[in-house]
Amino acid sequence: MNIIEKYNIDLNNNLIKRAFTHSSYVNETKKGEDYERLEFLGDKILDFLVSEYLYTSEHLKEGEMTKIRASYVCENALYEYSKKLKFNEYLRLGKGEEASGGRERKAILADVFEAFLAAVYLTYGLEIAKKIVYDVVIKAIENKEDYFLHDYKSILQELLQADKKGVEYVLEHEEGPSHNKTFTSIVKIDGVILGRGTSNSKKESEQEAAKDALSKQANINNK
């Protein structure tokens, strides 16, 4: 799917270029602005459009709508949308970020999808932004695409609720420059460390910790 051609998006437009500009590029070139402010706005636009669709089209209860929205606007989902749209090809990165694999980094591509929506909204209006969301996100919801829906934290929580055990996620440490941080989180069950995970975002490191805990639990059950 080529969204850029379908909606005649001008890649030379300043806001569109900004949506694909990482802080590492700005830091190295001392030119322009990165996508972070656009990402803030795009996050709200995406939430609104998906919420509107779920309210008007699905006739679901509040809890069901919340769960679906969370699943299809999570970092994993946004990353997959960006990959499908080949947004990694348009990224403007600093040399260090490029060399370290930033063009395929999940956190970056997820942020860029939201920044792009904001740039489209500000440049072409809400109607075009809405069409893009429907082409990509709403289509995924309607087709029940679930290849990116790995919410290990929810799965772990459901398992623990049955045993009435408490779960706590703790950021163990973080390292690296501001534009390329690595986070390591642990998950504790009643004070005992059961899993550990590392990723380029705090949220994803918690998901990896939950995944680690579930994997250990499965090994125990299979013994």
C-alpha positions as CSV (number, residue, x, y, z in Angstrom):
1,M,0.0,0.0,0.0
2,N,1.5,3.3,-1.1
3,I,-0.2,5.9,1.1
4,I,2.2,8.6,-0.2
5,E,1.1,8.2,-3.8
6,K,-2.6,7.5,-3.1
7,Y,-3.1,10.8,-1.2
8,N,-0.5,12.8,-3.1
9,I,1.5,13.4,0.0
10,D,4.3,15.9,-0.7
11,L,7.5,14.4,0.9
12,N,9.2,17.8,0.5
13,N,6.6,19.6,2.7
14,N,8.2,20.8,5.8
15,L,5.8,19.2,8.2
16,I,5.9,15.8,6.4
17,K,9.7,15.9,6.4
18,R,9.6,16.7,10.1
19,A,7.5,13.6,10.7
20,F,10.3,11.4,9.5
21,T,13.1,13.4,11.2
22,H,14.7,11.7,14.2
23,S,16.4,13.7,17.0
24,S,19.7,12.2,16.1
25,Y,19.5,13.9,12.6
26,V,18.7,17.3,14.2
27,N,21.5,16.9,16.7
28,E,24.1,16.1,14.0
29,T,23.0,18.6,11.3
30,K,21.8,21.4,13.7
31,K,18.9,21.8,11.3
32,G,15.1,21.7,11.7
33,E,13.0,20.0,14.3
34,D,12.4,16.4,15.1
35,Y,9.1,14.5,15.1
36,E,8.5,14.4,18.9
37,R,5.9,17.3,19.0
38,L,4.1,15.9,16.0
39,E,4.0,12.5,17.7
40,F,2.2,14.0,20.7
41,L,-0.6,15.4,18.5
42,G,-0.7,12.3,16.3
43,D,-1.3,10.1,19.3
44,K,-4.4,12.0,20.2
45,I,-5.7,12.1,16.6
46,L,-5.3,8.3,16.3
47,D,-7.0,7.7,19.6
48,F,-9.9,9.9,18.6
49,L,-10.4,8.4,15.2
50,V,-10.2,4.8,16.4
51,S,-12.5,5.6,19.3
52,E,-15.0,7.3,17.0
53,Y,-15.0,4.2,14.7
54,L,-15.5,1.8,17.6
55,Y,-18.4,3.9,19.1
56,T,-20.3,4.3,15.8
57,S,-19.6,1.0,14.1
58,E,-19.1,-1.8,16.5
59,H,-21.8,-1.2,19.2
60,L,-19.5,-2.6,21.9
61,K,-19.4,-2.1,25.6
62,E,-16.9,0.4,27.0
63,G,-14.4,-2.2,28.3
64,E,-14.5,-4.0,24.9
65,M,-13.8,-0.8,23.0
66,T,-11.0,0.1,25.3
67,K,-9.3,-3.3,24.8
68,I,-9.6,-3.2,21.0
69,R,-8.3,0.3,20.8
70,A,-5.4,-0.5,23.1
71,S,-4.5,-3.5,21.0
72,Y,-4.5,-1.7,17.6
73,V,-2.7,1.5,18.7
74,C,0.0,-0.2,20.8
75,E,3.7,0.1,19.9
76,N,3.7,-3.3,18.2
77,A,0.8,-2.4,16.0
78,L,2.1,1.1,15.1
79,Y,5.5,-0.5,14.2
80,E,3.8,-2.9,11.9
81,Y,1.8,-0.2,10.2
82,S,4.9,1.9,9.6
83,K,6.7,-1.2,8.2
84,K,3.8,-2.0,5.9
85,L,3.8,1.6,4.6
86,K,7.6,1.5,4.2
87,F,8.0,4.5,6.4
88,N,11.5,3.3,7.3
89,E,12.6,4.3,3.8
90,Y,11.7,7.9,4.5
91,L,13.4,8.3,7.9
92,R,16.1,11.0,8.4
93,L,18.6,9.7,10.9
94,G,21.9,10.7,12.3
95,K,24.9,8.6,11.2
96,G,25.2,6.9,14.6
97,E,21.5,6.0,14.8
98,E,21.6,4.7,11.2
99,A,24.6,2.6,11.9
100,S,23.0,1.1,15.0
101,G,19.9,-0.1,13.2
102,G,17.6,2.8,13.9
103,R,15.8,2.4,10.5
104,E,14.3,-0.8,11.8
105,R,13.9,0.2,15.5
106,K,10.4,-0.5,16.8
107,A,10.1,2.5,19.0
108,I,11.1,4.9,16.3
109,L,8.8,3.5,13.6
110,A,5.9,3.4,16.0
111,D,6.5,7.1,16.9
112,V,6.8,8.0,13.2
113,F,3.4,6.6,12.3
114,E,1.8,9.0,14.9
115,A,3.9,11.9,13.8
116,F,3.0,11.3,10.2
117,L,-0.7,11.4,11.0
118,A,-0.3,14.7,12.8
119,A,1.6,16.2,9.8
120,V,-1.1,15.0,7.4
121,Y,-3.8,16.5,9.6
122,L,-2.0,19.9,9.9
123,T,-1.2,20.0,6.1
124,Y,-4.1,18.3,4.4
125,G,-6.9,18.3,7.0
126,L,-8.7,15.8,9.2
127,E,-10.5,14.1,6.4
128,I,-7.3,12.8,4.7
129,A,-5.9,11.8,8.1
130,K,-9.1,9.9,8.7
131,K,-8.9,8.1,5.3
132,I,-5.4,7.0,6.1
133,V,-6.4,5.6,9.5
134,Y,-9.3,3.8,7.9
135,D,-7.0,2.4,5.2
136,V,-4.5,1.1,7.7
137,V,-5.7,0.8,11.3
138,I,-9.5,0.3,10.8
139,K,-8.8,-2.2,8.1
140,A,-6.6,-4.2,10.5
141,I,-9.5,-4.1,13.1
142,E,-12.1,-5.2,10.6
143,N,-9.9,-8.0,9.3
144,K,-9.1,-9.1,12.8
145,E,-5.4,-9.0,12.1
146,D,-3.7,-10.2,15.2
147,Y,-0.1,-11.0,14.2
148,F,1.2,-8.1,16.3
149,L,-1.1,-8.5,19.3
150,H,1.3,-10.0,21.8
151,D,0.1,-8.4,25.1
152,Y,2.1,-10.6,27.4
153,K,1.4,-8.3,30.4
154,S,-2.4,-8.9,30.1
155,I,-1.9,-12.6,29.7
156,L,0.3,-12.8,32.8
157,Q,-2.2,-10.6,34.7
158,E,-5.1,-12.9,33.9
159,L,-3.1,-16.0,35.0
160,L,-2.2,-14.3,38.3
161,Q,-5.7,-13.1,39.1
162,A,-6.8,-16.7,39.2
163,D,-4.2,-17.3,42.0
164,K,-4.8,-13.9,43.6
165,K,-1.1,-13.0,43.3
166,G,0.2,-9.5,43.0
167,V,2.4,-8.4,40.0
168,E,4.8,-5.4,39.9
169,Y,7.0,-4.1,37.1
170,V,10.2,-2.3,38.1
171,L,12.6,-0.4,35.8
172,E,15.9,-2.1,36.7
173,H,18.2,0.2,34.7
174,E,18.5,2.2,31.5
175,E,21.6,3.0,29.4
176,G,22.6,4.8,26.2
177,P,22.1,8.3,24.8
178,S,18.7,10.0,24.9
179,H,17.9,9.1,21.3
180,N,18.9,5.5,21.6
181,K,18.2,4.3,25.2
182,T,17.9,0.7,26.3
183,F,15.6,-0.2,29.1
184,T,15.6,-3.3,31.3
185,S,12.6,-4.1,33.4
186,I,11.8,-6.9,35.9
187,V,8.5,-8.3,36.8
188,K,7.9,-9.4,40.4
189,I,5.3,-11.8,41.7
190,D,4.6,-11.3,45.4
191,G,8.1,-9.7,45.6
192,V,9.9,-12.5,43.8
193,I,11.6,-11.7,40.4
194,L,10.0,-14.0,37.8
195,G,11.1,-12.3,34.6
196,R,13.4,-9.8,33.0
197,G,13.2,-8.0,29.7
198,T,15.2,-5.5,27.6
199,S,14.0,-3.2,24.8
200,N,14.3,0.3,23.4
201,S,11.2,1.5,25.2
202,K,10.2,1.1,28.8
203,K,6.7,-0.3,27.9
204,E,8.2,-2.9,25.6
205,S,10.8,-3.9,28.2
206,E,7.9,-4.7,30.5
207,Q,6.2,-6.8,27.8
208,E,9.5,-8.7,27.4
209,A,9.7,-9.2,31.1
210,A,6.2,-10.6,31.2
211,K,7.0,-12.8,28.2
212,D,10.1,-14.1,30.1
213,A,7.9,-14.9,33.1
214,L,5.3,-16.7,31.0
215,S,8.0,-18.7,29.3
216,K,9.5,-19.8,32.7
217,Q,6.0,-20.7,33.9
218,A,5.4,-22.9,30.8
219,N,8.7,-24.7,31.4
220,I,7.7,-25.4,35.0
221,N,4.3,-26.7,34.0
222,N,5.9,-29.0,31.4
223,K,8.3,-30.6,33.8
